[in-house]
C-alpha cells in the first residue's frame, strides 16, 4: 500500500511486474531472453505503466477529483507521468535502433535496418498513447484501448510487416 502512494516507485513496480511476465514465460519455455529484448520491453512497459497511471489521473480529474483514490497521484503529477511516458517510449525506440546496429542483429536479420522503422513506429505510437491518455480518451485499461484503437492497430500491423521484412 505504501508503494502505491510513491508515484515513480509505483510506476516502476508496475513496469517490473510486466517484465516478470517475460522472464516467467522464458523460464517456462526454456527460451533465453536477450538483454536487448529486456531493455526494449522494460522501457516500453514503463511507458505503458505511466500511460495507465496518467489515464487514471485524468479520469479522476473528469470526476471532479484532484487525486487518484488509494494512490499518491495528484493533478500536479500529470506532467511527470507524461514525461515518464515520452522518455520511456524514446528509450525503447532508441534501444531497438541501437540493437539494429549490433553484430547480433546483422547475423539474425537479413534486413536489420528495417528494425529502425519499428523504432520509429514505437516512438510515434508512444506519443499517440500519451496524448490520448492526457486528453482522457482512454476509457478502459490501456491494453483494452490498444486493441480497439485504430492508430494502435495500424502501428501493430506496421511493426509486424517491418519485422517480416527484416527477416526476409
DSSP file (Angstrom, degrees, kcal/mol; ACC not computed):
  #  RESIDUE AA STRUCTURE BP1 BP2  ACC     N-H-->O    O-->H-N    N-H-->O    O-->H-N    TCO  KAPPA ALPHA  PHI   PSI    X-CA   Y-CA   Z-CA
    1    1 A X     >        0   0    0      0, 0.0     4,-0.5     0, 0.0     3,-0.1   0.000 360.0 360.0 360.0 -35.5    0.0    0.0    0.0
    2    2 A X  T >4  +     0   0    0      1,-0.2     3,-1.3     2,-0.2     4,-0.4   0.901 360.0  55.3 -65.9 -40.7    2.9    2.4    0.7
    3    3 A X  G >4 S+     0   0    0      1,-0.3     3,-1.2     2,-0.2     7,-0.3   0.830  98.8  62.6 -62.2 -31.8    4.4    1.8   -2.7
    4    4 A X  G 34 S+     0   0    0      1,-0.3    68,-1.6    -3,-0.1    -1,-0.3   0.725 101.1  53.3 -65.1 -21.3    1.1    2.8   -4.4
    5    5 A X  G << S+     0   0    0     -3,-1.3     2,-0.8    -4,-0.5    -1,-0.3   0.514  91.0  79.6 -93.1  -6.2    1.5    6.3   -2.9
    6    6 A X  S <> S-     0   0    0     -3,-1.2     4,-3.3    -4,-0.4     5,-0.2  -0.876  72.5-156.3-104.0 104.0    5.0    6.9   -4.2
    7    7 A X  H  > S+     0   0    0     -2,-0.8     4,-1.9     1,-0.2    -1,-0.2   0.856  86.0  38.2 -57.5 -48.8    4.4    7.9   -7.8
    8    8 A X  H  > S+     0   0    0      2,-0.2     4,-2.4     1,-0.2    -1,-0.2   0.918 118.8  49.0 -70.0 -40.8    7.6    7.0   -9.5
    9    9 A X  H  > S+     0   0    0      1,-0.2     4,-2.9     2,-0.2    -2,-0.2   0.912 109.4  53.5 -62.9 -42.4    8.1    3.8   -7.5
   10   10 A X  H  X S+     0   0    0     -4,-3.3     4,-2.3    -7,-0.3    -1,-0.2   0.920 110.6  45.9 -58.6 -45.8    4.5    2.7   -8.2
   11   11 A X  H  X S+     0   0    0     -4,-1.9     4,-2.3    -5,-0.2    -1,-0.2   0.902 113.4  49.7 -65.9 -41.1    5.1    3.1  -12.0
   12   12 A X  H  X S+     0   0    0     -4,-2.4     4,-2.6     2,-0.2    -2,-0.2   0.917 110.3  49.9 -63.7 -43.2    8.4    1.3  -11.8
   13   13 A X  H  X S+     0   0    0     -4,-2.9     4,-2.3     2,-0.2    -2,-0.2   0.921 110.4  50.4 -61.9 -43.6    6.9   -1.6   -9.8
   14   14 A X  H  X S+     0   0    0     -4,-2.3     4,-1.7    -5,-0.2    -1,-0.2   0.920 111.9  47.7 -60.5 -43.9    4.1   -1.9  -12.4
   15   15 A X  H  X S+     0   0    0     -4,-2.3     4,-2.4     1,-0.2    -2,-0.2   0.903 110.2  52.2 -63.8 -41.1    6.6   -2.0  -15.2
   16   16 A X  H  X S+     0   0    0     -4,-2.6     4,-2.4     1,-0.2    -1,-0.2   0.887 105.9  54.5 -63.3 -38.8    8.7   -4.6  -13.3
   17   17 A X  H  X S+     0   0    0     -4,-2.3     4,-0.8     2,-0.2    -1,-0.2   0.892 108.7  48.7 -62.7 -38.2    5.6   -6.8  -12.9
   18   18 A X  H >X S+     0   0    0     -4,-1.7     3,-0.9     1,-0.2     4,-0.9   0.927 110.2  52.1 -63.3 -44.1    5.1   -6.6  -16.7
   19   19 A X  H >X S+     0   0    0     -4,-2.4     4,-2.0     1,-0.3     3,-0.7   0.878 100.7  61.7 -59.0 -39.0    8.8   -7.5  -17.2
   20   20 A X  H 3X S+     0   0    0     -4,-2.4     4,-3.0     1,-0.3    -1,-0.3   0.790  95.0  62.3 -61.5 -26.6    8.4  -10.5  -14.9
   21   21 A X  H <X S+     0   0    0     -3,-0.9     4,-2.3    -4,-0.8    -1,-0.3   0.901 104.9  46.6 -64.1 -39.5    5.9  -12.0  -17.3
   22   22 A X  H <X S+     0   0    0     -4,-0.9     4,-2.6    -3,-0.7    -2,-0.2   0.941 113.9  47.5 -66.1 -46.7    8.6  -12.1  -20.0
   23   23 A X  H  X S+     0   0    0     -4,-2.0     4,-2.5     1,-0.2    -2,-0.2   0.921 113.6  47.7 -61.1 -44.7   11.0  -13.7  -17.6
   24   24 A X  H  X S+     0   0    0     -4,-3.0     4,-2.6     1,-0.2    -1,-0.2   0.910 112.3  49.4 -64.2 -42.0    8.5  -16.2  -16.4
   25   25 A X  H  X S+     0   0    0     -4,-2.3     4,-1.6    -5,-0.2    -1,-0.2   0.897 111.3  49.5 -63.2 -40.4    7.5  -17.1  -20.0
   26   26 A X  H  X>S+     0   0    0     -4,-2.6     5,-2.2     2,-0.2     4,-0.7   0.912 112.6  47.2 -65.1 -42.3   11.1  -17.5  -21.0
   27   27 A X  H ><5S+     0   0    0     -4,-2.5     3,-0.6     1,-0.2    -2,-0.2   0.912 111.1  51.4 -64.2 -42.5   11.7  -19.8  -18.0
   28   28 A X  H 3<5S+     0   0    0     -4,-2.6    -1,-0.2     1,-0.2    -2,-0.2   0.810 119.5  35.5 -66.3 -29.4    8.6  -21.8  -18.7
   29   29 A X  H 3<5S-     0   0    0     -4,-1.6    -1,-0.2    -5,-0.2    -2,-0.2   0.371 106.3-122.0-106.0   3.8    9.6  -22.4  -22.3
   30   30 A X  T <<5 +     0   0    0     -4,-0.7     2,-0.5    -3,-0.6    -3,-0.2   0.861  62.2 146.4  56.5  39.2   13.3  -22.7  -21.7
   31   31 A X      < -     0   0    0     -5,-2.2     2,-0.2    -6,-0.2    -1,-0.2  -0.902  48.8-125.2-106.6 132.7   13.9  -19.7  -24.1
   32   32 A X        -     0   0    0     -2,-0.5     2,-0.5    -3,-0.1    -5,-0.0  -0.548  18.8-145.7 -76.1 139.9   16.8  -17.4  -23.4
   33   33 A X        -     0   0    0     -2,-0.2     2,-0.1   -10,-0.0    -1,-0.0  -0.928  14.8-134.4-107.9 125.8   15.9  -13.7  -23.2
   34   34 A X     >  -     0   0    0     -2,-0.5     4,-2.1     1,-0.1     5,-0.2  -0.385  16.3-121.8 -76.6 155.9   18.5  -11.2  -24.5
   35   35 A X  H  > S+     0   0    0      1,-0.2     4,-2.3     2,-0.2     5,-0.2   0.836 114.1  58.1 -61.9 -33.2   19.4   -8.1  -22.7
   36   36 A X  H  > S+     0   0    0      2,-0.2     4,-2.6     1,-0.2    -1,-0.2   0.917 106.3  47.0 -64.2 -43.5   18.3   -6.1  -25.7
   37   37 A X  H  > S+     0   0    0      1,-0.2     4,-3.1     2,-0.2     5,-0.2   0.922 112.9  48.9 -64.6 -43.2   14.8   -7.6  -25.5
   38   38 A X  H  X S+     0   0    0     -4,-2.1     4,-2.8     2,-0.2    -1,-0.2   0.877 111.4  50.4 -65.5 -36.4   14.6   -6.9  -21.8
   39   39 A X  H  X S+     0   0    0     -4,-2.3     4,-2.2     2,-0.2     5,-0.2   0.949 113.7  44.1 -64.2 -48.7   15.8   -3.3  -22.3
   40   40 A X  H  X S+     0   0    0     -4,-2.6     4,-2.4     1,-0.2    -2,-0.2   0.945 117.2  45.8 -59.3 -49.4   13.3   -2.7  -25.0
   41   41 A X  H  X S+     0   0    0     -4,-3.1     4,-3.2     1,-0.2     5,-0.3   0.900 110.3  53.7 -63.4 -42.0   10.5   -4.3  -23.0
   42   42 A X  H  X S+     0   0    0     -4,-2.8     4,-2.1    -5,-0.2    -1,-0.2   0.930 112.7  42.5 -61.0 -46.2   11.4   -2.6  -19.8
   43   43 A X  H  X S+     0   0    0     -4,-2.2     4,-2.1     2,-0.2    -1,-0.2   0.895 115.7  49.3 -67.8 -38.8   11.3    0.9  -21.4
   44   44 A X  H  X S+     0   0    0     -4,-2.4     4,-2.4    -5,-0.2    -2,-0.2   0.915 112.4  47.8 -66.2 -41.9    8.1    0.0  -23.3
   45   45 A X  H  X S+     0   0    0     -4,-3.2     4,-2.7     2,-0.2    -2,-0.2   0.854 109.0  54.0 -67.2 -34.5    6.4   -1.3  -20.1
   46   46 A X  H  X S+     0   0    0     -4,-2.1     4,-2.2    -5,-0.3    -1,-0.2   0.905 109.0  49.1 -64.7 -40.0    7.5    1.8  -18.2
   47   47 A X  H  X S+     0   0    0     -4,-2.1     4,-2.3     2,-0.2    -2,-0.2   0.933 112.7  47.4 -62.1 -45.6    5.8    3.9  -20.9
   48   48 A X  H  X S+     0   0    0     -4,-2.4     4,-2.5     1,-0.2    -2,-0.2   0.889 110.6  51.9 -63.7 -39.3    2.7    1.7  -20.6
   49   49 A X  H  X S+     0   0    0     -4,-2.7     4,-2.3     2,-0.2    -1,-0.2   0.914 111.2  46.7 -64.1 -42.3    2.7    1.9  -16.8
   50   50 A X  H  X S+     0   0    0     -4,-2.2     4,-2.7     2,-0.2    -1,-0.2   0.878 111.6  51.7 -68.1 -35.9    2.9    5.7  -16.9
   51   51 A X  H  X S+     0   0    0     -4,-2.3     4,-2.6     2,-0.2    -2,-0.2   0.912 109.2  51.1 -63.6 -42.5    0.2    5.9  -19.5
   52   52 A X  H  X S+     0   0    0     -4,-2.5     4,-1.9     2,-0.2    -2,-0.2   0.932 114.4  42.2 -60.2 -46.8   -2.0    3.7  -17.3
   53   53 A X  H  X S+     0   0    0     -4,-2.3     4,-2.2     2,-0.2    -2,-0.2   0.877 113.2  52.6 -70.8 -37.2   -1.5    6.0  -14.3
   54   54 A X  H  X S+     0   0    0     -4,-2.7     4,-2.6     1,-0.2     5,-0.2   0.915 108.8  51.6 -61.5 -42.4   -1.8    9.1  -16.3
   55   55 A X  H  X S+     0   0    0     -4,-2.6     4,-2.5     1,-0.2    -2,-0.2   0.908 109.2  49.6 -60.0 -43.8   -5.1    7.8  -17.6
   56   56 A X  H  X S+     0   0    0     -4,-1.9     4,-2.2     2,-0.2    -1,-0.2   0.888 111.6  49.4 -63.2 -39.0   -6.3    7.1  -14.0
   57   57 A X  H  X S+     0   0    0     -4,-2.2     4,-2.1     2,-0.2    -2,-0.2   0.911 111.9  46.6 -68.3 -43.0   -5.3   10.7  -13.0
   58   58 A X  H  X S+     0   0    0     -4,-2.6     4,-2.1     2,-0.2    -2,-0.2   0.893 111.7  52.7 -65.6 -39.2   -7.1   12.3  -16.0
   59   59 A X  H  X S+     0   0    0     -4,-2.5     4,-1.1    -5,-0.2    -2,-0.2   0.911 108.4  50.2 -62.0 -42.3  -10.2   10.1  -15.2
   60   60 A X  H  <>S+     0   0    0     -4,-2.2     5,-2.7     1,-0.2     3,-0.4   0.905 108.8  52.7 -61.6 -41.2  -10.2   11.3  -11.6
   61   61 A X  H ><5S+     0   0    0     -4,-2.1     3,-1.8     1,-0.2    -1,-0.2   0.905 105.5  53.7 -61.5 -41.6  -10.0   14.9  -12.8
   62   62 A X  H 3<5S+     0   0    0     -4,-2.1    -1,-0.2     1,-0.3    -2,-0.2   0.760 105.8  54.7 -64.5 -24.3  -13.0   14.3  -15.0
   63   63 A X  T 3<5S-     0   0    0     -4,-1.1    -1,-0.3    -3,-0.4    -2,-0.2   0.314 127.2-101.3 -90.4   8.3  -14.9   13.0  -12.0
   64   64 A X  T < 5S+     0   0    0     -3,-1.8     2,-0.3     1,-0.3    -3,-0.2   0.598  82.7 126.1  86.6  11.8  -14.0   16.3  -10.1
   65   65 A X      < -     0   0    0     -5,-2.7    -1,-0.3    -6,-0.2    -2,-0.1  -0.731  52.1-153.5-102.0 152.2  -11.2   14.9   -8.0
   66   66 A X  S    S+     0   0    0     -2,-0.3     9,-2.6    -3,-0.1     2,-0.3   0.243  80.8  35.3-104.0  11.7   -7.6   16.3   -7.9
   67   67 A X  B    S-A   74   0A   0      7,-0.3     2,-0.6    -7,-0.1     7,-0.2  -0.970  85.2-102.7-154.3 165.0   -6.1   12.9   -7.0
   68   68 A X    >   -     0   0    0      5,-2.1     3,-1.9    -2,-0.3     5,-0.2  -0.851  45.8-114.1 -94.4 124.5   -6.5    9.2   -7.6
   69   69 A X  T 3  S+     0   0    0     -2,-0.6     3,-0.1     1,-0.3     4,-0.0  -0.332  97.8  11.7 -60.0 133.2   -8.2    7.4   -4.8
   70   70 A X  T 3  S+     0   0    0      1,-0.2     2,-0.3    -2,-0.0    -1,-0.3   0.470 117.3  81.9  80.3   2.5   -5.8    5.0   -3.0
   71   71 A X  S <  S-     0   0    0     -3,-1.9   -66,-0.3     2,-0.2    -1,-0.2  -0.867  83.3-118.7-133.4 166.6   -2.7    6.3   -4.7
   72   72 A X  S    S+     0   0    0    -68,-1.6     2,-0.3    -2,-0.3   -65,-0.2   0.363  71.0 123.0 -87.2   6.0   -0.4    9.2   -4.2
   73   73 A X        +     0   0    0    -69,-0.3    -5,-2.1    -5,-0.2     2,-0.3  -0.527  35.9 178.9 -77.2 129.3   -1.1   10.7   -7.6
   74   74 A X  B >   -A   67   0A   0     -2,-0.3     3,-2.8    -7,-0.2    -7,-0.3  -0.825  45.7 -99.6-121.8 165.2   -2.4   14.3   -7.7
   75   75 A X  G >  S+     0   0    0     -9,-2.6     3,-1.6     1,-0.3     4,-0.3   0.824 120.7  63.9 -53.9 -33.2   -3.3   16.5  -10.6
   76   76 A X  G 3  S+     0   0    0    -10,-0.3     3,-0.3     1,-0.3     4,-0.3   0.618  92.6  65.4 -68.3 -10.7    0.1   18.2  -10.3
   77   77 A X  G <> S+     0   0    0     -3,-2.8     4,-2.3     1,-0.2    -1,-0.3   0.437  72.5  95.0 -89.3  -0.7    1.7   14.9  -11.2
   78   78 A X  H <> S+     0   0    0     -3,-1.6     4,-2.6     1,-0.2     5,-0.2   0.919  84.5  47.9 -58.2 -45.3    0.3   14.8  -14.7
   79   79 A X  H  > S+     0   0    0     -3,-0.3     4,-2.7    -4,-0.3    -1,-0.2   0.867 109.8  53.8 -66.9 -33.9    3.3   16.3  -16.4
   80   80 A X  H  > S+     0   0    0     -4,-0.3     4,-2.4     2,-0.2    -1,-0.2   0.944 112.1  43.6 -62.8 -47.2    5.6   13.9  -14.5
   81   81 A X  H  X S+     0   0    0     -4,-2.3     4,-2.4     2,-0.2    -2,-0.2   0.897 113.5  51.6 -65.4 -40.4    3.7   10.9  -15.8
   82   82 A X  H  X S+     0   0    0     -4,-2.6     4,-2.4    -5,-0.2     5,-0.2   0.932 111.8  47.1 -60.7 -45.9    3.5   12.4  -19.3
   83   83 A X  H  X S+     0   0    0     -4,-2.7     4,-2.9     1,-0.2     5,-0.3   0.885 110.4  51.6 -65.6 -39.2    7.3   12.9  -19.3
   84   84 A X  H  X S+     0   0    0     -4,-2.4     4,-2.6     2,-0.2     5,-0.2   0.924 111.0  49.5 -62.0 -43.1    8.0    9.4  -18.0
   85   85 A X  H  X S+     0   0    0     -4,-2.4     4,-2.3     2,-0.2    -2,-0.2   0.938 115.1  41.6 -61.6 -48.7    5.8    8.0  -20.8
   86   86 A X  H  X S+     0   0    0     -4,-2.4     4,-2.4     2,-0.2    -2,-0.2   0.928 116.7  48.3 -66.4 -44.9    7.5   10.0  -23.6
   87   87 A X  H  X S+     0   0    0     -4,-2.9     4,-2.4    -5,-0.2    -2,-0.2   0.902 113.3  47.8 -63.0 -40.6   11.0    9.5  -22.2
   88   88 A X  H  X S+     0   0    0     -4,-2.6     4,-2.5    -5,-0.3    -1,-0.2   0.902 111.5  49.7 -68.5 -40.5   10.4    5.7  -21.8
   89   89 A X  H  X S+     0   0    0     -4,-2.3     4,-2.4    -5,-0.2    -2,-0.2   0.894 111.4  50.1 -62.9 -39.3    9.0    5.4  -25.3
   90   90 A X  H  X S+     0   0    0     -4,-2.4     4,-2.9     2,-0.2    -2,-0.2   0.921 111.0  48.7 -63.3 -44.5   12.0    7.3  -26.6
   91   91 A X  H  X S+     0   0    0     -4,-2.4     4,-2.6     2,-0.2    -2,-0.2   0.889 111.1  50.2 -64.2 -39.4   14.3    5.0  -24.7
   92   92 A X  H  X S+     0   0    0     -4,-2.5     4,-1.8     2,-0.2    -2,-0.2   0.940 113.8  45.4 -62.7 -46.6   12.5    1.9  -26.1
   93   93 A X  H  X S+     0   0    0     -4,-2.4     4,-2.1     1,-0.2    -2,-0.2   0.929 114.3  48.5 -61.3 -46.6   12.7    3.2  -29.6
   94   94 A X  H  X S+     0   0    0     -4,-2.9     4,-2.5     1,-0.2    -1,-0.2   0.888 108.1  54.0 -63.5 -40.6   16.4    4.2  -29.2
   95   95 A X  H  X S+     0   0    0     -4,-2.6     4,-2.3     1,-0.2    -1,-0.2   0.883 109.4  48.4 -64.6 -36.9   17.3    0.8  -27.7
   96   96 A X  H  X S+     0   0    0     -4,-1.8     4,-2.0     2,-0.2    -1,-0.2   0.909 111.1  50.2 -68.5 -40.8   15.8   -1.0  -30.7
   97   97 A X  H  < S+     0   0    0     -4,-2.1     4,-0.5     2,-0.2    -2,-0.2   0.883 111.5  48.7 -64.7 -37.9   17.7    1.3  -33.1
   98   98 A X  H >< S+     0   0    0     -4,-2.5     3,-1.4     1,-0.2     4,-0.3   0.916 109.1  52.9 -65.4 -42.7   20.9    0.6  -31.3
   99   99 A X  H >< S+     0   0    0     -4,-2.3     3,-2.1     1,-0.3     6,-0.5   0.882  98.8  64.4 -59.2 -38.1   20.2   -3.1  -31.4
  100  100 A X  T 3< S+     0   0    0     -4,-2.0    -1,-0.3     1,-0.3    -2,-0.2   0.718 100.8  52.9 -59.4 -20.3   19.7   -2.9  -35.2
  101  101 A X  T <  S+     0   0    0     -3,-1.4    -1,-0.3    -4,-0.5    -2,-0.2   0.490  89.6 103.4 -92.8  -4.7   23.4   -1.9  -35.4
  102  102 A X  S <> S-     0   0    0     -3,-2.1     4,-2.1    -4,-0.3     5,-0.2  -0.345  80.4-119.9 -81.1 159.5   24.8   -4.8  -33.5
  103  103 A X  H  > S+     0   0    0      1,-0.2     4,-2.2     2,-0.2     5,-0.2   0.852 114.4  59.2 -61.6 -34.7   26.5   -7.9  -34.9
  104  104 A X  H  > S+     0   0    0      2,-0.2     4,-1.8     1,-0.2    -1,-0.2   0.915 107.5  44.5 -62.0 -43.1   23.8  -10.0  -33.4
  105  105 A X  H  > S+     0   0    0     -6,-0.5     4,-2.8     2,-0.2    -1,-0.2   0.900 112.1  52.0 -68.7 -40.3   21.1   -8.2  -35.3
  106  106 A X  H  < S+     0   0    0     -4,-2.1    -1,-0.2     1,-0.2    -2,-0.2   0.869 113.2  45.8 -63.5 -36.0   23.1   -8.3  -38.5
  107  107 A X  H  < S+     0   0    0     -4,-2.2    -1,-0.2    -5,-0.2    -2,-0.2   0.831 118.6  41.3 -74.3 -32.5   23.5  -12.0  -38.1
  108  108 A X  H  < S+     0   0    0     -4,-1.8     2,-0.4    -5,-0.2    -2,-0.2   0.818 114.1  48.8 -87.4 -32.9   19.9  -12.7  -37.2
  109  109 A X    ><  -     0   0    0     -4,-2.8     3,-0.6    -5,-0.2    58,-0.2  -0.896  59.2-153.6-116.3 137.5   18.1  -10.4  -39.7
  110  110 A X  T 3  S+     0   0    0     56,-0.9    57,-0.2    -2,-0.4     2,-0.2   0.773 103.5  30.3 -75.1 -25.2   18.7  -10.1  -43.5
  111  111 A X  T >  S+     0   0    0     55,-2.4     3,-2.0     1,-0.1     4,-0.3  -0.565  70.6 163.8-128.9  67.3   17.4   -6.5  -43.4
  112  112 A X  T X   +     0   0    0     -3,-0.6     3,-1.7     1,-0.3     4,-0.4   0.751  69.2  70.4 -62.7 -22.8   18.4   -5.2  -39.9
  113  113 A X  T >> S+     0   0    0      1,-0.3     3,-1.2     2,-0.2     4,-0.7   0.725  83.2  71.8 -67.7 -18.1   17.8   -1.6  -40.9
  114  114 A X  H <> S+     0   0    0     -3,-2.0     4,-1.3     1,-0.3     3,-0.5   0.763  83.8  69.9 -64.8 -23.3   14.1   -2.4  -41.0
  115  115 A X  H <> S+     0   0    0     -3,-1.7     4,-2.1    -4,-0.3    -1,-0.3   0.798  88.0  63.8 -64.4 -27.2   14.3   -2.5  -37.2
  116  116 A X  H <> S+     0   0    0     -3,-1.2     4,-2.2    -4,-0.4    -1,-0.2   0.898  98.7  54.5 -60.8 -39.4   14.8    1.3  -37.4
  117  117 A X  H  X S+     0   0    0     -4,-0.7     4,-2.3    -3,-0.5    -1,-0.2   0.893 106.0  51.2 -61.1 -39.3   11.4    1.5  -38.8
  118  118 A X  H  X S+     0   0    0     -4,-1.3     4,-2.7     1,-0.2    -1,-0.2   0.910 107.5  53.7 -64.2 -40.5   10.0   -0.4  -35.9
  119  119 A X  H  X S+     0   0    0     -4,-2.1     4,-2.1     1,-0.2    -2,-0.2   0.903 108.8  48.7 -59.2 -41.7   11.8    2.0  -33.6
  120  120 A X  H  X S+     0   0    0     -4,-2.2     4,-2.7     2,-0.2    -1,-0.2   0.915 111.0  50.3 -64.4 -42.7   10.1    5.0  -35.3
  121  121 A X  H  X S+     0   0    0     -4,-2.3     4,-3.0     1,-0.2     5,-0.2   0.915 108.8  52.0 -62.6 -43.0    6.7    3.3  -35.1
  122  122 A X  H  X S+     0   0    0     -4,-2.7     4,-2.5     2,-0.2    -1,-0.2   0.920 110.8  48.6 -58.9 -43.3    7.3    2.7  -31.3
  123  123 A X  H  X S+     0   0    0     -4,-2.1     4,-2.3     2,-0.2    -2,-0.2   0.951 114.1  44.5 -62.4 -50.0    8.1    6.4  -30.9
  124  124 A X  H  X S+     0   0    0     -4,-2.7     4,-2.3     1,-0.2    -2,-0.2   0.900 114.2  50.1 -62.6 -40.8    5.0    7.6  -32.8
  125  125 A X  H  X S+     0   0    0     -4,-3.0     4,-2.8    -5,-0.2    -1,-0.2   0.906 109.1  51.3 -66.0 -41.3    2.8    5.1  -31.0
  126  126 A X  H  X S+     0   0    0     -4,-2.5     4,-2.8    -5,-0.2     5,-0.3   0.931 110.3  49.0 -61.4 -44.9    4.0    6.1  -27.6
  127  127 A X  H  X S+     0   0    0     -4,-2.3     4,-2.4     1,-0.2    -1,-0.2   0.917 111.8  50.1 -59.8 -42.9    3.4    9.8  -28.4
  128  128 A X  H  X S+     0   0    0     -4,-2.3     4,-2.7     2,-0.2    -2,-0.2   0.931 112.2  46.7 -59.7 -47.6   -0.1    8.9  -29.6
  129  129 A X  H  X S+     0   0    0     -4,-2.8     4,-2.6     2,-0.2    -2,-0.2   0.905 112.7  48.2 -66.4 -42.0   -0.9    6.9  -26.4
  130  130 A X  H  X S+     0   0    0     -4,-2.8     4,-2.6     2,-0.2    -1,-0.2   0.916 113.2  49.3 -63.5 -41.6    0.4    9.6  -24.1
  131  131 A X  H  X S+     0   0    0     -4,-2.4     4,-1.3    -5,-0.3    -2,-0.2   0.929 111.4  48.3 -62.6 -45.6   -1.6   12.2  -26.0
  132  132 A X  H  <>S+     0   0    0     -4,-2.7     5,-2.8     1,-0.2     6,-0.6   0.914 113.8  47.0 -61.7 -43.0   -4.7   10.0  -25.8
  133  133 A X  H ><5S+     0   0    0     -4,-2.6     3,-1.3     1,-0.2    -2,-0.2   0.909 109.9  52.4 -65.6 -41.4   -4.3    9.4  -22.1
  134  134 A X  H 3<5S+     0   0    0     -4,-2.6    -1,-0.2     1,-0.3    -2,-0.2   0.740 111.0  48.1 -69.9 -20.6   -3.6   13.1  -21.4
  135  135 A X  T 3<5S-     0   0    0     -4,-1.3    -1,-0.3    -3,-0.2    -2,-0.2   0.357 116.2-113.0 -98.1   4.2   -6.8   14.1  -23.2
  136  136 A X  T < 5S+     0   0    0     -3,-1.3    -3,-0.2    -4,-0.2    -2,-0.1   0.732  77.0 130.4  76.1  22.2   -8.9   11.5  -21.4
  137  137 A X      < +     0   0    0     -5,-2.8     2,-0.9    -6,-0.2    -4,-0.2   0.619  48.3  84.0 -85.2 -12.3   -9.6    9.4  -24.5
  138  138 A X        +     0   0    0     -6,-0.6     4,-0.1     1,-0.2   -79,-0.1  -0.806  48.5 168.0 -94.0 106.4   -8.6    6.1  -22.9
  139  139 A X        +     0   0    0     -2,-0.9     2,-0.2     2,-0.1    -1,-0.2   0.522  62.2  40.0 -97.4  -7.1  -11.7    4.9  -21.1
  140  140 A X  S    S-     0   0    0      1,-0.2     2,-0.1     2,-0.0   -85,-0.0  -0.551 111.4 -54.7-121.7-173.0  -10.5    1.3  -20.4
  141  141 A X    >>  -     0   0    0     -2,-0.2     4,-2.3     1,-0.1     3,-0.8  -0.459  59.4-114.2 -58.4 141.5   -7.3   -0.3  -19.4
  142  142 A X  H 3> S+     0   0    0      1,-0.3     4,-2.5     2,-0.2     5,-0.1   0.830 116.6  57.0 -53.9 -33.4   -4.6    0.8  -21.9
  143  143 A X  H 3> S+     0   0    0      2,-0.2     4,-1.4     1,-0.2    -1,-0.3   0.890 108.1  46.2 -66.5 -37.3   -4.3   -2.7  -23.2
  144  144 A X  H <> S+     0   0    0     -3,-0.8     4,-1.5     2,-0.2    -2,-0.2   0.909 111.8  52.4 -67.5 -42.0   -8.0   -2.9  -24.0
  145  145 A X  H  X S+     0   0    0     -4,-2.3     4,-2.3     1,-0.2     3,-0.2   0.908 104.1  56.8 -59.1 -43.4   -7.7    0.6  -25.6
  146  146 A X  H  < S+     0   0    0     -4,-2.5    -1,-0.2     1,-0.2    -2,-0.2   0.893 105.9  50.2 -56.8 -42.7   -4.8   -0.6  -27.8
  147  147 A X  H  < S+     0   0    0     -4,-1.4    -1,-0.2     1,-0.2    -2,-0.2   0.854 118.4  38.5 -65.1 -34.7   -7.0   -3.5  -29.2
  148  148 A X  H  < S+     0   0    0     -4,-1.5     2,-0.4    -3,-0.2    -2,-0.2   0.689  94.7  97.5 -89.4 -20.2   -9.8   -1.1  -30.1
  149  149 A X     X  -     0   0    0     -4,-2.3     4,-2.2    -5,-0.2     5,-0.2  -0.569  61.6-151.5 -81.0 126.0   -7.7    1.9  -31.2
  150  150 A X  H  > S+     0   0    0     -2,-0.4     4,-2.4     1,-0.2     5,-0.2   0.908  96.7  51.3 -61.9 -44.5   -7.3    2.2  -35.0
  151  151 A X  H  > S+     0   0    0      1,-0.2     4,-2.4     2,-0.2    -1,-0.2   0.914 110.8  49.0 -62.0 -42.5   -3.9    4.0  -34.7
  152  152 A X  H  > S+     0   0    0      2,-0.2     4,-2.8     1,-0.2    -1,-0.2   0.906 110.5  50.6 -63.2 -41.5   -2.6    1.3  -32.4
  153  153 A X  H  X S+     0   0    0     -4,-2.2     4,-2.5     2,-0.2    -2,-0.2   0.900 110.5  49.3 -64.0 -39.8   -3.8   -1.4  -34.8
  154  154 A X  H  X S+     0   0    0     -4,-2.4     4,-2.5     2,-0.2    -2,-0.2   0.914 112.0  49.3 -64.2 -42.2   -2.1    0.3  -37.7
  155  155 A X  H  X S+     0   0    0     -4,-2.4     4,-2.5     2,-0.2    -2,-0.2   0.926 111.5  48.3 -62.6 -45.1    1.1    0.6  -35.6
  156  156 A X  H  X S+     0   0    0     -4,-2.8     4,-2.4     2,-0.2    -2,-0.2   0.924 112.6  48.5 -61.7 -44.6    1.0   -3.1  -34.7
  157  157 A X  H  X S+     0   0    0     -4,-2.5     4,-2.5     1,-0.2    -1,-0.2   0.908 111.6  50.0 -61.5 -42.5    0.4   -4.1  -38.3
  158  158 A X  H  X S+     0   0    0     -4,-2.5     4,-2.7     2,-0.2    -2,-0.2   0.902 109.9  50.6 -63.6 -41.5    3.3   -1.9  -39.4
  159  159 A X  H  X S+     0   0    0     -4,-2.5     4,-2.7     2,-0.2    -2,-0.2   0.925 110.9  48.9 -61.8 -44.9    5.6   -3.4  -36.8
  160  160 A X  H  X S+     0   0    0     -4,-2.4     4,-2.4     2,-0.2    -2,-0.2   0.925 113.1  47.2 -61.9 -44.2    4.7   -7.0  -37.9
  161  161 A X  H  X S+     0   0    0     -4,-2.5     4,-2.5     2,-0.2    -2,-0.2   0.910 113.3  47.7 -65.2 -42.0    5.3   -6.1  -41.5
  162  162 A X  H  X S+     0   0    0     -4,-2.7     4,-2.7     2,-0.2    -2,-0.2   0.893 111.5  50.9 -65.4 -39.2    8.6   -4.4  -40.8
  163  163 A X  H  X S+     0   0    0     -4,-2.7     4,-1.3     2,-0.2    -2,-0.2   0.906 111.4  48.4 -64.1 -40.8    9.7   -7.4  -38.6
  164  164 A X  H  X S+     0   0    0     -4,-2.4     4,-0.5    -5,-0.2     3,-0.3   0.922 112.2  48.8 -63.9 -43.6    8.7   -9.8  -41.5
  165  165 A X  H >< S+     0   0    0     -4,-2.5     3,-1.2     1,-0.2    -2,-0.2   0.908 108.3  53.7 -62.9 -41.8   10.7   -7.6  -44.0
  166  166 A X  H 3< S+     0   0    0     -4,-2.7   -55,-2.4     1,-0.3   -56,-0.9   0.802 110.5  49.0 -61.8 -28.4   13.7   -7.6  -41.6
  167  167 A X  H 3<        0   0    0     -4,-1.3    -1,-0.3    -3,-0.3    -2,-0.2   0.481 360.0 360.0 -92.5  -3.6   13.6  -11.4  -41.6
  168  168 A X    <<        0   0    0     -3,-1.2    -1,-0.2    -4,-0.5    -2,-0.1   0.529 360.0 360.0 -55.3 360.0   13.4  -12.0  -45.3
